[in-house]
Amino acid sequence: MTFDAMVLRAMLRLARRREAALDDALAQRVSGPPSGVRGALRRLEASGLVERRRDGAARLTLSGFALAVALLPPAAGRSSRRVAHAA
């Protein structure tokens, strides 16, 4: 998984907790330096996946949210196969 994807997933976790996605909070969650997080956020913003707010926090765009959810591992206990029942 790329560092940018790790930052995107960390932003999703913060959004679920209704916490601001500040550089330091993201760096702590991805175990990377704040400068690396800032670089990842610039790339994600250029791709339209993240937008910066006036207070310095980043937030996921709708596209960023969809991609972050798609990057989640499959839930345990759920089968991806569906069984058709005979009528």
C-alpha positions as CSV (number, residue, x, y, z in Angstrom):
1,M,0.0,0.0,0.0
2,T,1.4,3.4,-0.9
3,F,2.0,6.1,1.7
4,D,-0.8,8.3,0.0
5,A,-3.3,5.4,0.4
6,M,-2.3,5.0,4.1
7,V,-2.9,8.8,4.6
8,L,-6.3,8.5,2.8
9,R,-7.3,5.6,5.1
10,A,-6.1,7.4,8.2
11,M,-8.3,10.4,7.1
12,L,-11.3,8.0,6.9
13,R,-10.6,6.7,10.4
14,L,-10.4,10.3,11.7
15,A,-13.6,11.3,9.9
16,R,-15.5,8.4,11.5
17,R,-14.4,9.7,14.9
18,R,-15.3,13.3,13.9
19,E,-11.7,14.4,14.5
20,A,-9.8,16.9,12.5
21,A,-7.3,15.5,10.0
22,L,-4.4,17.7,11.0
23,D,-0.8,16.8,9.8
24,D,0.4,15.7,13.3
25,A,-2.7,13.4,13.9
26,L,-2.2,11.8,10.4
27,A,1.5,11.4,10.9
28,Q,0.9,9.6,14.2
29,R,-1.6,7.2,12.6
30,V,0.6,6.4,9.6
31,S,3.9,6.3,11.5
32,G,5.4,8.8,9.1
33,P,7.0,12.3,9.4
34,P,4.7,15.3,9.2
35,S,6.6,16.5,6.1
36,G,5.7,13.2,4.4
37,V,2.1,13.6,5.3
38,R,2.1,17.2,3.9
39,G,3.5,15.9,0.6
40,A,0.9,13.1,0.5
41,L,-1.9,15.6,1.2
42,R,-0.6,17.9,-1.7
43,R,-0.7,15.0,-4.1
44,L,-4.1,13.9,-2.9
45,E,-5.4,17.4,-3.2
46,A,-4.0,17.7,-6.7
47,S,-5.9,14.5,-7.6
48,G,-9.1,15.9,-6.2
49,L,-9.4,13.4,-3.3
50,V,-8.7,15.8,-0.5
51,E,-9.3,19.5,0.2
52,R,-7.7,21.8,2.7
53,R,-9.8,23.9,5.1
54,R,-8.9,27.3,6.4
55,D,-8.0,25.9,9.8
56,G,-5.3,23.8,8.2
57,A,-7.2,20.5,8.5
58,A,-7.7,18.3,5.5
59,R,-11.0,16.7,4.6
60,L,-12.0,14.0,2.1
61,T,-13.9,14.9,-1.0
62,L,-16.7,12.6,-2.1
63,S,-14.2,10.9,-4.5
64,G,-11.6,10.6,-1.7
65,F,-14.2,9.1,0.7
66,A,-15.3,6.5,-2.0
67,L,-11.7,5.5,-2.7
68,A,-10.8,5.3,1.1
69,V,-13.8,3.0,1.6
70,A,-12.8,0.9,-1.4
71,L,-9.3,0.5,0.1
72,L,-10.7,-1.0,3.3
73,P,-10.0,-4.8,3.7
74,P,-13.0,-7.1,3.3
75,A,-15.0,-7.6,6.5
76,A,-14.3,-10.8,8.3
77,G,-17.2,-13.3,8.3
78,R,-18.8,-12.0,5.1
79,S,-18.5,-14.1,2.0
80,S,-18.1,-12.5,-1.3
81,R,-20.0,-15.3,-3.0
82,R,-23.7,-15.3,-3.1
83,V,-25.8,-18.4,-3.2
84,A,-28.9,-18.5,-5.3
85,H,-31.8,-20.3,-3.7
86,A,-34.1,-22.5,-5.7
87,A,-37.7,-21.3,-5.8
